Amino acid sequence: MQDNSQPEPPRRDNSASRHAQAEPKDAIFTSIMWIMIANVLVGALMAIAAETMNLPPAVGQVGLGLVLVCGGIYFFFRWFQRKEARRRLEQNGGSDPE
């Protein structure tokens, strides 16, 4: 009996697929990030409204502060989310059951 099966081609290490696998599916990370995006948008609207509607400068400053703080928290949680996903992948031996 002949084995006509061809050898499997070598798999390429595609960084995009690794990146997609490194994203955890936890709802808490997603929720926090959406809340931070909403806060950044509210802060930007406050800053723009303060300039266009002649509101007190404190409104614009609070809006700018909200943008900076929530933007920083957003990027921190993106970094932390990826770090946790990589840790989980290493714990599971490279296979993510989720």
Secondary structure, DSSP 8 states (H G I E B T S, - for coil): --------------HHHHHHHTS---HHHHHHHHHHHHHHHHHHHHHHHHHHTT--HHHHHHHHHHHHHHHHHHHHHHHHHHHHHHHHHHHTTT----
